[in-house]
Amino acid sequence: MAVELATKIAKHSTIPKISDVIKKIADAKPLNEVDLLIKVAIDDYTSQINSALYTSLKDESLKNDILKNWLSSVKMAVRKRRRELLQQIAEIKFSLILSKKWFEEFASFDENTLDVTVDKKKLSIKFEMAEKEVNV
């Protein structure tokens, strides 16, 4: 048996296709919270390809190289930040599991939902600790 601590954020369980978000934007349809996260990346990309430097270039090969380098830089930065956050999360989960204690924000293990505001957006986060059978 192994202890598992699952974290769920309401309305953030799936990531939409980029093409679906682009279509919603083009059709002026309302975007949900997860769509807005994807829109930030779309806006960054659009800003890059519409920049004065990028549009002034006539050589398609050079344009592709610049775009490829920019995308690689963004990808590396996102990966680095993701690793840092996953490490922080793992440390917290590990300490909770080993100590058999619960988050200090909660009075007991029965409490497991926390409402927080991140970047002016309200999120409902649910923590579920359970024992799971692991095949060895």
N, C-alpha and C positions, 0 to 999 in steps of 0.2 A: 504494500500500500504506500502511496505517496501523497503528500499534501499539495494541493494545487490552489493557487490564488489567481482567480480570473478577474480582470478589470473590464467593465463594459461602459461605454459612453453612449447614452441614449441618442438615437438618430444619427449615429456615426459608425454603424456596423459595416457598411459597404461603401466602396469608393466608386463613383459613377464613371462611365467611359468619358474620356475627354471629348469625343465627338458629340456625345449627348449634351454635355454642358455647352459646347460651342453652338449647337442647334438651339438650345434654350435661350442663349444670349441673342442669337440672330432673330429668333421669333419673339423676343422681348417678353419671355415667360419668366415668372418669379423663380429665383434660385433659392434652394434650401441651404442650410448651413454647410453641408459637405460640398455642394456645388460651388459655394463661395470660396472654399479652400482651393478647389481646382482652378477657379477663375483667377486667383492670384498668380498661379503658375502660367496660365494662358496670357494674362496681362504682361508678365515679365517677358515671355517669349515674343509677344506682339511688339512690345517696346524695343526689344533687341533688333528685330527684323525691320522695324520702321525707323531706326535711328539714322541720323544724318550720315554717319560714317558708312553704315551698311548699305544704305540706298544709293550712296554716291559711287560705290564700286561697280564697275562694268564687268569685271572678270568673275564669272560664275564659280570657277574653281577657288578663287580667293574668298568669295562670299561663303562658300561651303566650308572652307577651312576655318574662317572666323566663327561661323555658327557652331561648327563642331567643337572648337576650342572653348567657346562660351558654355555650351552644353556640358562639356566634360568638367569644366570648373564648377558649375552649379551642382552637377552630380556628385563631385568629390566633397563639396561643402555640405550638401545634404546628408551624404553618407557619414561624414565625420560627426555632424550634430546628432544624427540618429543613433550612432554608436554611443555617444556621450549620454544621451537620454536613456537608452536601453540599459546602460551600465548603472545609472542612478536608480532606475526602476528595479533592476535585479537586486541591488543592494538593499533597498527598502523591503522588497518581497522576501528576500532571504532572511533578513532580521526579524520580520513578522512571523515567518514560518518557524524559525528556530526558537524564538523566544516564546512562542505560543501566546503572544499578546496581540492586541488589535490596535487600530489607529487611535491615537489619542483624541481625535475629534469625536469619537463614538464612545458612548457609555458602556456598551456591551457588544458581544458578537452578533446579537440580533439586529443591531443597527448596521446597515451596510450601504446606505445611499447618501451621497453627499452632493449638494448643489453648490457649484462654484462659478465664478465669473472669470473668464479668460479672454483677453482682448475685447472686452465689453460684450462678450457673448456668454449667456448662461448655459452651463452644461450640467447635466445630471449624470453622475458617475456612480456605478454600482460595483461593489467589491464582493466576490463570492469565494469563500474558502471552503474547500471540501476535500475529502480523502478519495482518491481514485486508485483503482487497481491498475498496476503496471505489470505487463508481461515481461519477464526477464529471460 
